[in-house]
Amino acid sequence: MDIKRVAKDAVNETIVMNVVHMDYKGQVAKRINEKMPLAQVKGFRKGQVPKDLVEKQYGKAIKQEEIKKVVDLALERYIQSERLNLLGTPIAKVNENFDWDAEELTFEYEIGLVPNFEIDLEAKNDIVKYVVTADDKLIDGQVERIQKQFGKANPVEKVTADADITGTFANAENGIENKTTFSLSVFKDKKTADLFIGKEVGDVVTVNTKGLFEDDHQLMDYLKVPHDNVHDLAVDVAFTIEAINVSEPAELNQELFDKLFGEGKVASLEDLKAKIKEDAEAQFAQQADQKLLLDVQDFLIENTKFDLPAEFLKKWLQTVGEKKLSAEEAEIEYARSEKGLRFQLIEGKAMAQSNIQITFEDLKAFTSNAIRQQMAQFGQTNPTDEEVEGIVARVLSNQEEVKRLSEQVVAAKLLDLFKEKANPTTKEVTYDEFIAASYGE
């Protein structure tokens, strides 16, 4: 058998395989002999059919099956021996007039190759690493929420200025239906708040989303409107009142502090504010890291130039998956996934260039830390090493979890690498300023 590669360009090639009779005749003869005792032809007893009749009835199918096996195995071994770094899998070129009886059979497979490129992690950029601080407004608001959450909710018959209202916003045409609780101070305009004053359970108040809140992003919280839709959205929504309560704020005392944070860990309002600030800024740091990672991804995708075998990949997308895609559907799917594919290649190159490797110990340590954080959220602040190790073992016995956690470990290592190499500009902001920066507004 003769196998060669024919290059179309740097990322597109064709593997050409020439198969001759000697490559498959022995296996075909063996299969014919195995078929003899089982062959059934009218006019002959089972097992007594002449060989020429067996070959006539079954030979063509057996020959094609054996040639396919030979070709598939040779293709696999060739890709391995040549160390070809493929995108997708080989696609057989279809020949409607293929002659299976020819002395020499030619099979062609299109392949797409991973492009060769270099990345410059230290290239000049305008990436910002945000340090998000919890300001007094945020901290005081959280203190109020704690007092309200753990205070006593007293039902009242009618909405008053200090009431908390529970109900459902709805607009079927725009797919809005969300149950929520709010106080009247959430609205931007006092005229809107006044619409609710005096209303009772079961009443319906209609408001317009345009300028409903101080920040349009609050539509995401209270109405569950997607971010892409919040700006300039101007539709009427009906709010059906389901409950009205006036909260009696909880007293900020040691009993409440111990309930929230564990015995003796917070002993005063100052301690509470310090704890809120610490916890909030730890959460903000994770969000800021995620934004940094996304910003670096976008920068590297934009500034790392290489060609992909686009037409090959679109064709390949039509052949994989349970549901075969049309050419138009494959075009859409490729456009949707191209950015992710580019960063996947960049990510792999960054790890290789920086000799980053993921070990099982890395995975165990990451999983252990994640479990401890999760347990702390549920009040288990001091689990034993034995408890944590048992949970880690169970989690890592699940291959899907291993895959998911491995991706997170890679992201964490790359984030550390990007912080070091990309040298982003550090900027301290409030949470509100960070949200505005995150949405590009």
C-alpha positions in Angstrom: 0.0 0.0 0.0 1.2 3.5 -0.9 0.2 6.4 1.3 1.1 10.0 0.8 0.0 13.5 1.8 -0.9 16.2 -0.7 -0.8 19.7 0.8 -3.4 22.3 -0.3 -2.2 24.9 2.1 -0.7 25.1 5.6 -3.8 23.8 7.3 -5.5 21.7 4.6 -4.2 18.4 3.2 -5.4 15.3 1.5 -4.2 11.8 2.4 -4.1 9.6 -0.7 -4.0 5.8 -0.2 -3.4 3.4 -3.1 -4.5 -0.1 -2.2 -3.6 -3.2 -4.3 -4.8 -6.7 -4.4 -2.1 -8.0 -2.2 -3.2 -5.7 0.7 -6.5 -7.5 1.2 -6.7 -10.8 -0.8 -5.6 -13.0 2.0 -8.2 -11.8 4.4 -10.9 -12.0 1.8 -10.0 -15.6 1.1 -10.1 -16.4 4.8 -13.6 -14.8 5.1 -14.9 -16.8 2.1 -13.6 -20.1 3.6 -15.3 -19.2 6.9 -18.5 -18.5 5.0 -18.5 -21.9 3.2 -20.1 -24.0 6.0 -22.8 -21.3 6.6 -23.7 -20.3 3.1 -27.2 -21.0 1.9 -28.0 -21.1 -1.8 -31.2 -22.4 -3.3 -30.7 -26.0 -4.6 -27.9 -26.8 -2.3 -27.8 -28.1 1.3 -26.2 -25.8 3.9 -22.5 -26.3 3.9 -22.5 -28.0 0.4 -22.5 -24.9 -1.8 -19.7 -24.7 -4.3 -17.0 -22.2 -3.6 -17.5 -20.3 -6.8 -21.2 -19.8 -5.9 -20.3 -18.6 -2.4 -17.9 -16.1 -3.9 -20.5 -14.9 -6.4 -23.1 -14.4 -3.7 -21.0 -13.0 -0.9 -17.6 -12.1 -2.4 -18.4 -8.5 -3.3 -19.7 -7.5 0.1 -16.8 -9.4 1.9 -14.2 -7.7 -0.3 -15.6 -4.3 0.4 -15.7 -4.9 4.1 -12.1 -6.2 4.2 -10.8 -3.3 2.1 -12.5 -0.8 4.4 -10.9 -2.5 7.4 -7.5 -2.4 5.8 -7.9 1.3 4.8 -9.2 2.4 8.2 -6.4 0.7 10.0 -3.8 2.0 7.7 -5.2 5.5 8.0 -5.1 5.4 11.8 -1.5 4.1 11.9 -0.4 6.7 9.3 -1.8 9.6 11.3 -0.1 8.2 14.4 3.3 7.6 12.7 3.3 11.1 11.0 2.2 12.6 14.3 -0.4 14.7 12.6 -2.2 17.2 14.8 -5.7 17.2 13.4 -8.7 19.4 13.8 -11.8 17.2 13.5 -11.4 13.8 11.9 -10.6 12.8 8.3 -13.4 13.1 5.7 -13.5 10.6 2.9 -13.9 12.0 -0.5 -16.9 10.5 -2.2 -16.5 9.0 -5.7 -19.9 8.1 -7.2 -18.2 6.0 -9.9 -15.7 4.1 -7.7 -14.7 0.8 -9.3 -14.2 -1.9 -6.7 -12.9 -4.3 -9.3 -10.0 -2.1 -10.4 -6.5 -3.5 -9.9 -5.5 -0.5 -7.8 -8.0 1.3 -5.6 -7.4 4.9 -4.6 -8.9 6.4 -1.4 -8.6 10.1 -0.5 -9.3 11.7 2.9 -9.4 15.4 3.5 -7.8 16.5 6.8 -7.6 19.8 8.7 -4.4 20.6 10.6 -3.8 22.5 13.8 -2.0 25.7 12.6 1.5 26.6 13.7 1.7 29.9 15.5 3.3 31.7 18.4 1.7 33.8 21.1 3.2 36.9 22.9 1.8 37.0 26.4 3.8 40.1 27.1 2.6 42.1 24.2 1.6 45.7 24.9 -2.1 45.9 25.9 -4.7 48.0 27.6 -6.0 45.3 29.9 -7.2 46.3 33.3 -7.0 44.2 36.5 -9.8 45.5 38.7 -9.5 45.6 42.5 -13.1 45.9 43.6 -13.7 47.5 47.0 -16.9 47.4 49.2 -17.8 51.0 49.9 -19.8 52.3 52.8 -23.0 52.4 50.7 -22.7 48.7 49.9 -21.8 47.7 53.4 -24.6 49.7 55.0 -27.1 48.3 52.5 -26.0 44.8 53.4 -26.5 45.5 57.2 -30.0 46.7 56.4 -30.7 43.6 54.4 -29.4 41.4 57.2 -31.7 43.1 59.7 -34.6 42.8 57.3 -33.9 39.1 56.5 -33.7 38.1 60.1 -36.3 40.5 61.4 -39.9 39.8 61.9 -42.2 40.1 58.8 -45.6 41.4 59.8 -48.3 41.0 57.2 -50.4 44.1 56.5 -53.5 44.6 54.4 -52.4 47.5 52.3 -49.1 48.7 50.8 -47.4 51.4 52.7 -44.3 53.3 51.9 -42.1 51.0 54.1 -43.7 47.8 53.0 -42.1 44.8 51.3 -44.2 43.6 48.4 -44.0 40.0 47.0 -45.6 39.2 43.7 -45.0 38.4 40.0 -44.0 40.6 37.1 -45.5 39.3 33.8 -45.5 40.2 30.1 -46.3 37.1 28.0 -45.3 38.7 24.7 -41.8 39.4 25.9 -41.4 36.2 27.9 -41.4 38.0 31.3 -42.7 36.1 34.3 -40.7 36.4 37.5 -41.7 36.2 41.2 -39.8 38.7 43.4 -39.9 40.8 46.5 -39.0 44.5 46.7 -39.5 47.7 48.6 -40.9 50.8 47.0 -37.5 52.6 47.3 -36.2 50.4 44.4 -38.1 52.4 41.8 -36.4 55.4 40.2 -39.6 57.5 40.1 -41.7 58.3 43.1 -44.7 58.4 40.8 -44.2 54.7 40.2 -43.9 53.9 43.9 -47.2 55.8 44.5 -49.0 53.5 42.1 -48.6 50.7 44.7 -49.6 52.7 47.8 -52.9 51.5 49.2 -53.0 48.4 47.0 -54.0 45.0 48.5 -53.2 41.3 47.9 -54.6 40.3 44.5 -54.4 43.7 43.0 -52.5 44.2 39.7 -50.3 47.2 39.1 -49.1 47.9 35.6 -45.8 49.7 35.1 -43.5 50.4 32.1 -39.9 49.0 32.1 -38.6 52.3 30.6 -36.8 54.1 33.4 -38.4 51.8 36.0 -35.1 51.6 38.0 -32.1 53.8 38.6 -30.0 51.3 36.7 -31.5 49.3 33.7 -29.5 46.3 34.8 -31.9 45.9 37.7 -34.4 44.6 35.2 -32.1 41.5 35.1 -32.7 41.0 38.9 -36.3 41.8 39.3 -37.8 40.8 35.9 -35.1 38.3 34.8 -34.7 40.2 31.5 -31.5 39.1 29.6 -28.7 41.7 29.6 -28.9 42.2 25.8 -32.6 43.3 26.2 -32.4 45.7 29.2 -31.3 48.8 27.5 -34.2 51.0 26.1 -36.7 48.2 26.8 -40.1 49.9 27.0 -42.9 47.5 27.6 -45.8 47.4 30.1 -45.5 44.7 32.7 -48.3 43.6 35.1 -47.3 43.1 38.7 -49.8 40.9 40.7 -49.5 41.4 44.5 -49.2 38.2 46.4 -48.1 39.3 49.9 -47.5 42.6 51.7 -45.3 42.7 54.8 -43.7 45.4 57.0 -40.5 44.2 58.5 -39.5 44.8 62.1 -35.6 44.9 61.8 -33.7 42.4 63.7 -31.6 43.7 66.6 -27.9 43.7 66.0 -26.9 41.7 69.0 -24.6 38.8 69.9 -27.2 36.2 69.3 -27.6 37.4 65.7 -23.9 37.7 65.1 -23.3 34.1 66.4 -26.1 32.8 64.2 -24.6 34.4 61.1 -20.9 33.8 61.6 -20.3 31.3 64.5 -19.9 31.9 68.2 -17.7 34.8 69.2 -16.4 35.6 65.7 -18.3 38.9 65.4 -19.0 41.0 68.5 -20.0 44.5 67.4 -21.4 46.5 64.5 -17.9 47.4 63.5 -16.9 43.7 63.4 -20.0 43.0 61.3 -19.1 45.7 58.8 -15.5 44.5 58.6 -16.8 40.9 58.0 -19.2 42.0 55.3 -16.4 44.0 53.7 -14.0 41.0 53.8 -16.5 38.5 52.4 -17.8 40.9 49.7 -14.3 41.8 48.5 -13.3 38.1 48.4 -16.3 37.5 46.2 -15.6 40.5 44.1 -12.0 39.3 43.6 -13.3 36.1 42.0 -15.5 38.2 39.7 -12.6 40.5 38.8 -10.4 37.5 38.0 -13.1 36.1 35.7 -13.3 39.4 33.9 -9.5 39.6 33.6 -9.4 36.1 32.2 -12.1 37.0 29.6 -10.4 40.2 28.7 -7.0 38.4 28.2 -8.8 35.8 26.1 -10.3 38.5 23.9 -7.0 40.3 23.6 -5.1 37.1 22.6 -7.8 36.0 20.1 -7.7 39.4 18.5 -3.9 39.7 18.4 -2.8 36.1 17.7 -3.2 35.6 14.0 -3.5 32.2 12.4 -5.6 30.5 9.7 -8.0 27.7 10.5 -9.2 25.1 8.0 -12.6 26.8 8.0 -14.2 25.1 5.0 -13.0 21.7 6.1 -14.4 22.2 9.6 -17.8 23.3 8.2 -17.9 20.2 6.1 -16.8 18.1 9.1 -19.5 19.6 11.3 -22.1 18.1 8.8 -20.8 14.6 9.5 -20.6 14.4 13.3 -23.3 14.2 15.9 -26.5 12.3 16.1 -28.4 14.9 14.0 -26.6 15.6 10.7 -26.4 19.3 9.9 -27.1 21.0 6.6 -24.5 23.2 5.0 -26.4 26.3 6.3 -26.6 24.9 9.9 -22.9 23.9 9.8 -22.1 27.5 8.7 -24.0 28.9 11.7 -22.4 26.3 14.1 -18.9 27.1 12.9 -19.5 30.9 13.4 -20.8 30.2 16.9 -17.8 28.0 17.9 -14.9 29.6 16.0 -13.9 32.0 18.8 -13.9 29.2 21.4 -11.8 27.0 19.1 -9.3 29.7 18.6 -8.8 30.3 22.3 -8.6 26.5 22.9 -5.6 26.4 20.6 -4.1 29.5 22.1 -4.7 28.1 25.6 -2.8 24.9 24.6 0.0 26.9 23.1 0.3 29.1 26.2 0.5 26.0 28.4 3.1 24.4 26.2 5.2 27.6 25.9 5.2 28.0 29.7 5.6 24.3 30.4 2.3 24.3 32.5 1.2 20.8 33.4 -1.8 19.6 35.4 -1.0 16.8 37.9 -3.4 14.7 39.9 -2.1 16.4 43.0 -3.1 19.8 41.5 -6.6 18.4 40.9 -6.9 17.0 44.4 -5.7 20.3 46.0 -8.1 22.4 43.9 -11.0 20.0 44.7 -10.2 20.0 48.4 -10.2 23.8 48.5 -13.4 24.1 46.6 -15.1 21.6 49.0 -13.9 23.4 52.1 -15.3 26.7 50.7 -18.6 25.1 49.9 -18.8 23.5 53.4 -18.0 26.9 55.0 -21.0 28.4 53.2 -23.2 25.9 55.0 -21.7 26.6 58.4 -19.2 23.8 58.4 -16.1 25.9 59.0 -13.8 23.3 60.5 -14.2 20.0 58.7 -11.6 17.3 59.4 -9.0 16.4 56.8 -10.6 12.9 56.8 -14.0 14.3 56.0 -12.7 16.4 53.1 -10.5 13.7 51.7 -13.5 11.3 51.6 -15.6 13.8 49.6 -12.7 14.5 47.3 -12.3 10.8 46.6 -16.0 10.5 45.7 -16.0 13.6 43.5 -12.9 12.4 41.6 -14.4 9.0 40.9 -16.8 10.7 38.6 -15.2 11.3 35.1 -17.5 14.1 34.3 -16.5 15.9 37.5 -12.9 15.3 36.8 -13.2 16.9 33.4 -15.1 19.9 34.7 -12.6 20.4 37.6 -9.6 19.9 35.3 -10.9 22.8 33.1 -11.1 24.9 36.2 -7.6 24.0 37.3 -6.3 24.9 33.8 -8.2 28.3 34.0 -6.7 29.0 37.4 -3.1 28.3 36.2 -3.6 30.3 33.1 -5.0 33.2 35.1 -1.8 33.2 37.3 0.3 33.1 34.1 -1.6 36.0 32.5 -1.4 38.1 35.7 2.4 37.6 35.6 3.1 38.0 31.8 0.4 40.3 30.6 1.2 42.9 33.2 -2.3 44.4 33.3 -2.9 47.9 34.7 -4.4 47.7 38.2 -7.4 49.9 38.9 -9.3 50.2 42.2 -13.1 50.6 41.8 -16.4 50.2 43.6 -18.7 47.4 42.8 -21.0 49.7 40.9 -18.1 51.0 38.8 -17.0 47.4 38.2 -20.4 46.4 36.9 -20.4 49.4 34.6 -17.0 48.4 33.3 -18.0 44.8 32.9 -20.9 45.7 30.6 -18.9 48.3 28.7 -21.1 51.2 29.8 
